[in-house]
Amino acid sequence: MTSINLDTQNDRYLISIDKAVFDKEWLLKLLENLRIEELTQKFDFDEDIEDLGEEIKADWWAKNKQRFINE
């Protein structure tokens, strides 16, 4: 048996995860990411939102770069 198994039933995916390999915190983070992914799929974002995100990240990096990289 592998550490992660996927089975299917009519309208469900059943995922079993070995508790000895992954701790509860890891699983909770994974579930949160899945919830976020589900929510984002419900919205019809166009490419402008992605461009805005890149602009925000670039601006933040320009203002904070010196905190992480000594030039």
PDB file of N, CA, C and O in Angstrom:
ATOM      1  N   MET A   1       0.844  -1.185   0.000  1.00  0.00           N
ATOM      2  CA  MET A   1       0.000   0.000   0.000  1.00  0.00           C
ATOM      3  C   MET A   1       0.887   1.245   0.000  1.00  0.00           C
ATOM      4  O   MET A   1       1.870   1.310   0.739  1.00  0.00           O
ATOM      5  N   THR A   2       0.544   2.222  -0.820  1.00  0.00           N
ATOM      6  CA  THR A   2       1.312   3.454  -0.857  1.00  0.00           C
ATOM      7  C   THR A   2       0.805   4.417   0.212  1.00  0.00           C
ATOM      8  O   THR A   2      -0.211   4.159   0.856  1.00  0.00           O
ATOM      9  N   SER A   3       1.511   5.518   0.395  1.00  0.00           N
ATOM     10  CA  SER A   3       1.136   6.458   1.450  1.00  0.00           C
ATOM     11  C   SER A   3      -0.122   7.259   1.111  1.00  0.00           C
ATOM     12  O   SER A   3      -0.796   7.766   2.008  1.00  0.00           O
ATOM     13  N   ILE A   4      -0.441   7.373  -0.190  1.00  0.00           N
ATOM     14  CA  ILE A   4      -1.668   8.051  -0.612  1.00  0.00           C
ATOM     15  C   ILE A   4      -2.380   7.172  -1.636  1.00  0.00           C
ATOM     16  O   ILE A   4      -1.779   6.736  -2.618  1.00  0.00           O
ATOM     17  N   ASN A   5      -3.656   6.918  -1.399  1.00  0.00           N
ATOM     18  CA  ASN A   5      -4.463   6.116  -2.327  1.00  0.00           C
ATOM     19  C   ASN A   5      -5.692   6.892  -2.745  1.00  0.00           C
ATOM     20  O   ASN A   5      -6.273   7.636  -1.955  1.00  0.00           O
ATOM     21  N   LEU A   6      -6.079   6.713  -3.981  1.00  0.00           N
ATOM     22  CA  LEU A   6      -7.273   7.352  -4.516  1.00  0.00           C
ATOM     23  C   LEU A   6      -8.218   6.288  -5.045  1.00  0.00           C
ATOM     24  O   LEU A   6      -7.843   5.468  -5.883  1.00  0.00           O
ATOM     25  N   ASP A   7      -9.441   6.309  -4.550  1.00  0.00           N
ATOM     26  CA  ASP A   7     -10.492   5.416  -5.020  1.00  0.00           C
ATOM     27  C   ASP A   7     -11.645   6.276  -5.503  1.00  0.00           C
ATOM     28  O   ASP A   7     -11.794   7.422  -5.078  1.00  0.00           O
ATOM     29  N   THR A   8     -12.449   5.731  -6.377  1.00  0.00           N
ATOM     30  CA  THR A   8     -13.622   6.462  -6.855  1.00  0.00           C
ATOM     31  C   THR A   8     -14.881   5.670  -6.568  1.00  0.00           C
ATOM     32  O   THR A   8     -14.907   4.440  -6.628  1.00  0.00           O
ATOM     33  N   GLN A   9     -15.918   6.417  -6.255  1.00  0.00           N
ATOM     34  CA  GLN A   9     -17.262   5.868  -6.111  1.00  0.00           C
ATOM     35  C   GLN A   9     -18.180   6.827  -6.851  1.00  0.00           C
ATOM     36  O   GLN A   9     -17.897   8.023  -6.914  1.00  0.00           O
ATOM     37  N   ASN A  10     -19.239   6.341  -7.394  1.00  0.00           N
ATOM     38  CA  ASN A  10     -20.193   7.106  -8.192  1.00  0.00           C
ATOM     39  C   ASN A  10     -19.826   8.587  -8.376  1.00  0.00           C
ATOM     40  O   ASN A  10     -19.322   8.959  -9.436  1.00  0.00           O
ATOM     41  N   ASP A  11     -20.061   9.418  -7.390  1.00  0.00           N
ATOM     42  CA  ASP A  11     -19.832  10.855  -7.520  1.00  0.00           C
ATOM     43  C   ASP A  11     -18.784  11.371  -6.538  1.00  0.00           C
ATOM     44  O   ASP A  11     -18.767  12.562  -6.227  1.00  0.00           O
ATOM     45  N   ARG A  12     -17.911  10.497  -6.046  1.00  0.00           N
ATOM     46  CA  ARG A  12     -16.944  10.880  -5.015  1.00  0.00           C
ATOM     47  C   ARG A  12     -15.560  10.330  -5.340  1.00  0.00           C
ATOM     48  O   ARG A  12     -15.405   9.272  -5.949  1.00  0.00           O
ATOM     49  N   TYR A  13     -14.580  11.084  -4.913  1.00  0.00           N
ATOM     50  CA  TYR A  13     -13.215  10.578  -4.833  1.00  0.00           C
ATOM     51  C   TYR A  13     -12.941  10.299  -3.364  1.00  0.00           C
ATOM     52  O   TYR A  13     -13.260  11.121  -2.505  1.00  0.00           O
ATOM     53  N   LEU A  14     -12.369   9.176  -3.079  1.00  0.00           N
ATOM     54  CA  LEU A  14     -11.998   8.829  -1.712  1.00  0.00           C
ATOM     55  C   LEU A  14     -10.480   8.754  -1.638  1.00  0.00           C
ATOM     56  O   LEU A  14      -9.847   7.949  -2.321  1.00  0.00           O
ATOM     57  N   ILE A  15      -9.923   9.592  -0.812  1.00  0.00           N
ATOM     58  CA  ILE A  15      -8.478   9.656  -0.649  1.00  0.00           C
ATOM     59  C   ILE A  15      -8.137   9.108   0.719  1.00  0.00           C
ATOM     60  O   ILE A  15      -8.689   9.549   1.727  1.00  0.00           O
ATOM     61  N   SER A  16      -7.234   8.152   0.755  1.00  0.00           N
ATOM     62  CA  SER A  16      -6.754   7.678   2.047  1.00  0.00           C
ATOM     63  C   SER A  16      -5.267   8.017   2.145  1.00  0.00           C
ATOM     64  O   SER A  16      -4.496   7.821   1.205  1.00  0.00           O
ATOM     65  N   ILE A  17      -4.897   8.528   3.309  1.00  0.00           N
ATOM     66  CA  ILE A  17      -3.552   9.023   3.545  1.00  0.00           C
ATOM     67  C   ILE A  17      -2.997   8.343   4.786  1.00  0.00           C
ATOM     68  O   ILE A  17      -3.644   8.306   5.833  1.00  0.00           O
ATOM     69  N   ASP A  18      -1.811   7.814   4.655  1.00  0.00           N
ATOM     70  CA  ASP A  18      -1.160   7.112   5.763  1.00  0.00           C
ATOM     71  C   ASP A  18      -0.777   8.102   6.860  1.00  0.00           C
ATOM     72  O   ASP A  18       0.014   9.015   6.625  1.00  0.00           O
ATOM     73  N   LYS A  19      -1.333   7.925   8.049  1.00  0.00           N
ATOM     74  CA  LYS A  19      -1.064   8.828   9.177  1.00  0.00           C
ATOM     75  C   LYS A  19       0.399   8.772   9.616  1.00  0.00           C
ATOM     76  O   LYS A  19       0.911   9.723  10.208  1.00  0.00           O
ATOM     77  N   ALA A  20       1.054   7.680   9.332  1.00  0.00           N
ATOM     78  CA  ALA A  20       2.452   7.549   9.729  1.00  0.00           C
ATOM     79  C   ALA A  20       3.374   8.382   8.834  1.00  0.00           C
ATOM     80  O   ALA A  20       4.514   8.658   9.207  1.00  0.00           O
ATOM     81  N   VAL A  21       2.889   8.778   7.667  1.00  0.00           N
ATOM     82  CA  VAL A  21       3.717   9.521   6.718  1.00  0.00           C
ATOM     83  C   VAL A  21       3.434  11.020   6.776  1.00  0.00           C
ATOM     84  O   VAL A  21       4.354  11.833   6.680  1.00  0.00           O
ATOM     85  N   PHE A  22       2.167  11.384   6.932  1.00  0.00           N
ATOM     86  CA  PHE A  22       1.762  12.790   6.926  1.00  0.00           C
ATOM     87  C   PHE A  22       1.076  13.134   8.237  1.00  0.00           C
ATOM     88  O   PHE A  22       0.205  12.399   8.704  1.00  0.00           O
ATOM     89  N   ASP A  23       1.472  14.252   8.827  1.00  0.00           N
ATOM     90  CA  ASP A  23       0.831  14.639  10.082  1.00  0.00           C
ATOM     91  C   ASP A  23      -0.455  15.440   9.828  1.00  0.00           C
ATOM     92  O   ASP A  23      -0.748  15.837   8.700  1.00  0.00           O
ATOM     93  N   LYS A  24      -1.191  15.658  10.880  1.00  0.00           N
ATOM     94  CA  LYS A  24      -2.498  16.320  10.794  1.00  0.00           C
ATOM     95  C   LYS A  24      -2.366  17.745  10.261  1.00  0.00           C
ATOM     96  O   LYS A  24      -3.207  18.186   9.478  1.00  0.00           O
ATOM     97  N   GLU A  25      -1.335  18.465  10.668  1.00  0.00           N
ATOM     98  CA  GLU A  25      -1.149  19.841  10.195  1.00  0.00           C
ATOM     99  C   GLU A  25      -0.965  19.892   8.686  1.00  0.00           C
ATOM    100  O   GLU A  25      -1.517  20.770   8.021  1.00  0.00           O
ATOM    101  N   TRP A  26      -0.195  18.959   8.143  1.00  0.00           N
ATOM    102  CA  TRP A  26      -0.001  18.880   6.695  1.00  0.00           C
ATOM    103  C   TRP A  26      -1.345  18.664   5.993  1.00  0.00           C
ATOM    104  O   TRP A  26      -1.650  19.308   4.990  1.00  0.00           O
ATOM    105  N   LEU A  27      -2.124  17.757   6.538  1.00  0.00           N
ATOM    106  CA  LEU A  27      -3.422  17.451   5.950  1.00  0.00           C
ATOM    107  C   LEU A  27      -4.350  18.658   6.006  1.00  0.00           C
ATOM    108  O   LEU A  27      -5.050  18.937   5.034  1.00  0.00           O
ATOM    109  N   LEU A  28      -4.368  19.374   7.118  1.00  0.00           N
ATOM    110  CA  LEU A  28      -5.222  20.559   7.230  1.00  0.00           C
ATOM    111  C   LEU A  28      -4.818  21.637   6.232  1.00  0.00           C
ATOM    112  O   LEU A  28      -5.681  22.307   5.664  1.00  0.00           O
ATOM    113  N   LYS A  29      -3.518  21.812   6.013  1.00  0.00           N
ATOM    114  CA  LYS A  29      -3.051  22.780   5.010  1.00  0.00           C
ATOM    115  C   LYS A  29      -3.475  22.350   3.609  1.00  0.00           C
ATOM    116  O   LYS A  29      -3.883  23.181   2.797  1.00  0.00           O
ATOM    117  N   LEU A  30      -3.377  21.054   3.330  1.00  0.00           N
ATOM    118  CA  LEU A  30      -3.801  20.534   2.039  1.00  0.00           C
ATOM    119  C   LEU A  30      -5.296  20.779   1.814  1.00  0.00           C
ATOM    120  O   LEU A  30      -5.704  21.200   0.732  1.00  0.00           O
ATOM    121  N   LEU A  31      -6.095  20.517   2.828  1.00  0.00           N
ATOM    122  CA  LEU A  31      -7.540  20.729   2.718  1.00  0.00           C
ATOM    123  C   LEU A  31      -7.878  22.199   2.515  1.00  0.00           C
ATOM    124  O   LEU A  31      -8.782  22.527   1.746  1.00  0.00           O
ATOM    125  N   GLU A  32      -7.168  23.077   3.190  1.00  0.00           N
ATOM    126  CA  GLU A  32      -7.385  24.507   3.011  1.00  0.00           C
ATOM    127  C   GLU A  32      -7.055  24.928   1.584  1.00  0.00           C
ATOM    128  O   GLU A  32      -7.780  25.722   0.985  1.00  0.00           O
ATOM    129  N   ASN A  33      -5.970  24.402   1.043  1.00  0.00           N
ATOM    130  CA  ASN A  33      -5.622  24.703  -0.355  1.00  0.00           C
ATOM    131  C   ASN A  33      -6.689  24.193  -1.316  1.00  0.00           C
ATOM    132  O   ASN A  33      -7.005  24.857  -2.303  1.00  0.00           O
ATOM    133  N   LEU A  34      -7.239  23.032  -1.035  1.00  0.00           N
ATOM    134  CA  LEU A  34      -8.316  22.499  -1.872  1.00  0.00           C
ATOM    135  C   LEU A  34      -9.567  23.381  -1.790  1.00  0.00           C
ATOM    136  O   LEU A  34     -10.242  23.598  -2.796  1.00  0.00           O
ATOM    137  N   ARG A  35      -9.871  23.883  -0.602  1.00  0.00           N
ATOM    138  CA  ARG A  35     -11.025  24.780  -0.445  1.00  0.00           C
ATOM    139  C   ARG A  35     -10.815  26.069  -1.228  1.00  0.00           C
ATOM    140  O   ARG A  35     -11.729  26.559  -1.891  1.00  0.00           O
ATOM    141  N   ILE A  36      -9.621  26.606  -1.146  1.00  0.00           N
ATOM    142  CA  ILE A  36      -9.317  27.837  -1.895  1.00  0.00           C
ATOM    143  C   ILE A  36      -9.422  27.583  -3.388  1.00  0.00           C
ATOM    144  O   ILE A  36      -9.976  28.401  -4.122  1.00  0.00           O
ATOM    145  N   GLU A  37      -8.901  26.471  -3.835  1.00  0.00           N
ATOM    146  CA  GLU A  37      -8.990  26.119  -5.256  1.00  0.00           C
ATOM    147  C   GLU A  37     -10.449  25.988  -5.686  1.00  0.00           C
ATOM    148  O   GLU A  37     -10.822  26.448  -6.765  1.00  0.00           O
ATOM    149  N   GLU A  38     -11.261  25.372  -4.860  1.00  0.00           N
ATOM    150  CA  GLU A  38     -12.690  25.235  -5.162  1.00  0.00           C
ATOM    151  C   GLU A  38     -13.345  26.607  -5.311  1.00  0.00           C
ATOM    152  O   GLU A  38     -14.110  26.832  -6.249  1.00  0.00           O
ATOM    153  N   LEU A  39     -13.051  27.514  -4.397  1.00  0.00           N
ATOM    154  CA  LEU A  39     -13.626  28.861  -4.459  1.00  0.00           C
ATOM    155  C   LEU A  39     -13.177  29.623  -5.696  1.00  0.00           C
ATOM    156  O   LEU A  39     -13.978  30.311  -6.328  1.00  0.00           O
ATOM    157  N   THR A  40     -11.901  29.504  -6.045  1.00  0.00           N
ATOM    158  CA  THR A  40     -11.414  30.237  -7.219  1.00  0.00           C
ATOM    159  C   THR A  40     -12.026  29.702  -8.508  1.00  0.00           C
ATOM    160  O   THR A  40     -12.188  30.452  -9.470  1.00  0.00           O
ATOM    161  N   GLN A  41     -12.366  28.427  -8.540  1.00  0.00           N
ATOM    162  CA  GLN A  41     -12.992  27.871  -9.734  1.00  0.00           C
ATOM    163  C   GLN A  41     -14.427  28.376  -9.915  1.00  0.00           C
ATOM    164  O   GLN A  41     -14.960  28.337 -11.023  1.00  0.00           O
ATOM    165  N   LYS A  42     -15.045  28.842  -8.845  1.00  0.00           N
ATOM    166  CA  LYS A  42     -16.405  29.357  -8.928  1.00  0.00           C
ATOM    167  C   LYS A  42     -16.461  30.743  -9.561  1.00  0.00           C
ATOM    168  O   LYS A  42     -17.513  31.171 -10.035  1.00  0.00           O
ATOM    169  N   PHE A  43     -15.325  31.446  -9.568  1.00  0.00           N
ATOM    170  CA  PHE A  43     -15.271  32.783 -10.126  1.00  0.00           C
ATOM    171  C   PHE A  43     -14.676  32.734 -11.516  1.00  0.00           C
ATOM    172  O   PHE A  43     -13.820  31.901 -11.810  1.00  0.00           O
ATOM    173  N   ASP A  44     -15.133  33.627 -12.361  1.00  0.00           N
ATOM    174  CA  ASP A  44     -14.627  33.691 -13.726  1.00  0.00           C
ATOM    175  C   ASP A  44     -13.670  34.877 -13.830  1.00  0.00           C
ATOM    176  O   ASP A  44     -14.030  35.943 -14.329  1.00  0.00           O
ATOM    177  N   PHE A  45     -12.448  34.671 -13.351  1.00  0.00           N
ATOM    178  CA  PHE A  45     -11.453  35.728 -13.408  1.00  0.00           C
ATOM    179  C   PHE A  45     -10.875  35.799 -14.814  1.00  0.00           C
ATOM    180  O   PHE A  45     -10.616  34.773 -15.443  1.00  0.00           O
ATOM    181  N   ASP A  46     -10.675  37.018 -15.299  1.00  0.00           N
ATOM    182  CA  ASP A  46      -9.986  37.142 -16.568  1.00  0.00           C
ATOM    183  C   ASP A  46      -8.499  37.364 -16.305  1.00  0.00           C
ATOM    184  O   ASP A  46      -8.076  37.405 -15.149  1.00  0.00           O
ATOM    185  N   GLU A  47      -7.714  37.507 -17.347  1.00  0.00           N
ATOM    186  CA  GLU A  47      -6.268  37.629 -17.191  1.00  0.00           C
ATOM    187  C   GLU A  47      -5.866  38.917 -16.488  1.00  0.00           C
ATOM    188  O   GLU A  47      -4.760  39.000 -15.955  1.00  0.00           O
ATOM    189  N   ASP A  48      -6.734  39.924 -16.472  1.00  0.00           N
ATOM    190  CA  ASP A  48      -6.406  41.187 -15.820  1.00  0.00           C
ATOM    191  C   ASP A  48      -6.126  40.990 -14.335  1.00  0.00           C
ATOM    192  O   ASP A  48      -5.256  41.658 -13.777  1.00  0.00           O
ATOM    193  N   ILE A  49      -6.846  40.089 -13.696  1.00  0.00           N
ATOM    194  CA  ILE A  49      -6.643  39.855 -12.268  1.00  0.00           C
ATOM    195  C   ILE A  49      -5.268  39.250 -12.019  1.00  0.00           C
ATOM    196  O   ILE A  49      -4.620  39.562 -11.020  1.00  0.00           O
ATOM    197  N   GLU A  50      -4.829  38.392 -12.918  1.00  0.00           N
ATOM    198  CA  GLU A  50      -3.503  37.802 -12.783  1.00  0.00           C
ATOM    199  C   GLU A  50      -2.422  38.867 -12.991  1.00  0.00           C
ATOM    200  O   GLU A  50      -1.416  38.883 -12.282  1.00  0.00           O
ATOM    201  N   ASP A  51      -2.635  39.753 -13.965  1.00  0.00           N
ATOM    202  CA  ASP A  51      -1.690  40.852 -14.199  1.00  0.00           C
ATOM    203  C   ASP A  51      -1.616  41.763 -12.979  1.00  0.00           C
ATOM    204  O   ASP A  51      -0.534  42.212 -12.601  1.00  0.00           O
ATOM    205  N   LEU A  52      -2.763  42.036 -12.365  1.00  0.00           N
ATOM    206  CA  LEU A  52      -2.792  42.865 -11.166  1.00  0.00           C
ATOM    207  C   LEU A  52      -2.006  42.205 -10.036  1.00  0.00           C
ATOM    208  O   LEU A  52      -1.257  42.876  -9.326  1.00  0.00           O
ATOM    209  N   GLY A  53      -2.172  40.908  -9.868  1.00  0.00           N
ATOM    210  CA  GLY A  53      -1.434  40.172  -8.847  1.00  0.00           C
ATOM    211  C   GLY A  53       0.068  40.254  -9.078  1.00  0.00           C
ATOM    212  O   GLY A  53       0.831  40.452  -8.133  1.00  0.00           O
ATOM    213  N   GLU A  54       0.495  40.106 -10.316  1.00  0.00           N
ATOM    214  CA  GLU A  54       1.922  40.206 -10.637  1.00  0.00           C
ATOM    215  C   GLU A  54       2.443  41.609 -10.362  1.00  0.00           C
ATOM    216  O   GLU A  54       3.562  41.774  -9.877  1.00  0.00           O
ATOM    217  N   GLU A  55       1.648  42.607 -10.665  1.00  0.00           N
ATOM    218  CA  GLU A  55       2.040  43.998 -10.406  1.00  0.00           C
ATOM    219  C   GLU A  55       2.182  44.248  -8.902  1.00  0.00           C
ATOM    220  O   GLU A  55       3.124  44.909  -8.465  1.00  0.00           O
ATOM    221  N   ILE A  56       1.251  43.721  -8.120  1.00  0.00           N
ATOM    222  CA  ILE A  56       1.306  43.882  -6.660  1.00  0.00           C
ATOM    223  C   ILE A  56       2.553  43.200  -6.104  1.00  0.00           C
ATOM    224  O   ILE A  56       3.250  43.770  -5.265  1.00  0.00           O
ATOM    225  N   LYS A  57       2.839  41.970  -6.574  1.00  0.00           N
ATOM    226  CA  LYS A  57       4.026  41.257  -6.094  1.00  0.00           C
ATOM    227  C   LYS A  57       5.309  41.990  -6.473  1.00  0.00           C
ATOM    228  O   LYS A  57       6.231  42.091  -5.664  1.00  0.00           O
ATOM    229  N   ALA A  58       5.368  42.500  -7.700  1.00  0.00           N
ATOM    230  CA  ALA A  58       6.566  43.219  -8.142  1.00  0.00           C
ATOM    231  C   ALA A  58       6.771  44.480  -7.320  1.00  0.00           C
ATOM    232  O   ALA A  58       7.899  44.797  -6.946  1.00  0.00           O
ATOM    233  N   ASP A  59       5.705  45.195  -7.036  1.00  0.00           N
ATOM    234  CA  ASP A  59       5.792  46.414  -6.229  1.00  0.00           C
ATOM    235  C   ASP A  59       6.252  46.086  -4.812  1.00  0.00           C
ATOM    236  O   ASP A  59       7.114  46.765  -4.253  1.00  0.00           O
ATOM    237  N   TRP A  60       5.665  45.033  -4.237  1.00  0.00           N
ATOM    238  CA  TRP A  60       6.055  44.629  -2.886  1.00  0.00           C
ATOM    239  C   TRP A  60       7.535  44.244  -2.861  1.00  0.00           C
ATOM    240  O   TRP A  60       8.268  44.641  -1.956  1.00  0.00           O
ATOM    241  N   TRP A  61       7.970  43.469  -3.859  1.00  0.00           N
ATOM    242  CA  TRP A  61       9.351  43.011  -3.898  1.00  0.00           C
ATOM    243  C   TRP A  61      10.308  44.200  -4.030  1.00  0.00           C
ATOM    244  O   TRP A  61      11.358  44.222  -3.387  1.00  0.00           O
ATOM    245  N   ALA A  62       9.956  45.181  -4.853  1.00  0.00           N
ATOM    246  CA  ALA A  62      10.800  46.361  -5.026  1.00  0.00           C
ATOM    247  C   ALA A  62      10.961  47.109  -3.704  1.00  0.00           C
ATOM    248  O   ALA A  62      12.035  47.639  -3.418  1.00  0.00           O
ATOM    249  N   LYS A  63       9.913  47.155  -2.909  1.00  0.00           N
ATOM    250  CA  LYS A  63       9.958  47.869  -1.633  1.00  0.00           C
ATOM    251  C   LYS A  63      10.626  47.063  -0.520  1.00  0.00           C
ATOM    252  O   LYS A  63      11.135  47.653   0.433  1.00  0.00           O
ATOM    253  N   ASN A  64      10.638  45.749  -0.613  1.00  0.00           N
ATOM    254  CA  ASN A  64      11.107  44.908   0.484  1.00  0.00           C
ATOM    255  C   ASN A  64      12.336  44.058   0.165  1.00  0.00           C
ATOM    256  O   ASN A  64      12.823  43.329   1.029  1.00  0.00           O
ATOM    257  N   LYS A  65      12.832  44.142  -1.043  1.00  0.00           N
ATOM    258  CA  LYS A  65      13.952  43.321  -1.484  1.00  0.00           C
ATOM    259  C   LYS A  65      15.150  43.416  -0.548  1.00  0.00           C
ATOM    260  O   LYS A  65      15.780  42.405  -0.240  1.00  0.00           O
ATOM    261  N   GLN A  66      15.468  44.630  -0.094  1.00  0.00           N
ATOM    262  CA  GLN A  66      16.638  44.840   0.753  1.00  0.00           C
ATOM    263  C   GLN A  66      16.534  44.104   2.085  1.00  0.00           C
ATOM    264  O   GLN A  66      17.557  43.860   2.725  1.00  0.00           O
ATOM    265  N   ARG A  67      15.341  43.749   2.515  1.00  0.00           N
ATOM    266  CA  ARG A  67      15.174  43.003   3.756  1.00  0.00           C
ATOM    267  C   ARG A  67      15.656  41.567   3.636  1.00  0.00           C
ATOM    268  O   ARG A  67      15.989  40.930   4.636  1.00  0.00           O
ATOM    269  N   PHE A  68      15.694  41.057   2.406  1.00  0.00           N
ATOM    270  CA  PHE A  68      16.020  39.657   2.178  1.00  0.00           C
ATOM    271  C   PHE A  68      17.347  39.433   1.459  1.00  0.00           C
ATOM    272  O   PHE A  68      17.975  38.386   1.616  1.00  0.00           O
ATOM    273  N   ILE A  69      17.770  40.421   0.670  1.00  0.00           N
ATOM    274  CA  ILE A  69      18.992  40.288  -0.111  1.00  0.00           C
ATOM    275  C   ILE A  69      19.909  41.472   0.183  1.00  0.00           C
ATOM    276  O   ILE A  69      19.537  42.631   0.002  1.00  0.00           O
ATOM    277  N   ASN A  70      21.104  41.151   0.638  1.00  0.00           N
ATOM    278  CA  ASN A  70      22.100  42.215   0.853  1.00  0.00           C
ATOM    279  C   ASN A  70      22.866  42.425  -0.444  1.00  0.00           C
ATOM    280  O   ASN A  70      23.573  41.534  -0.915  1.00  0.00           O
ATOM    281  N   GLU A  71      22.719  43.598  -1.007  1.00  0.00           N
ATOM    282  CA  GLU A  71      23.419  43.869  -2.257  1.00  0.00           C
ATOM    283  C   GLU A  71      24.639  44.724  -2.003  1.00  0.00           C
ATOM    284  O   GLU A  71      25.363  45.060  -2.939  1.00  0.00           O
TER     285      GLU A  71
END
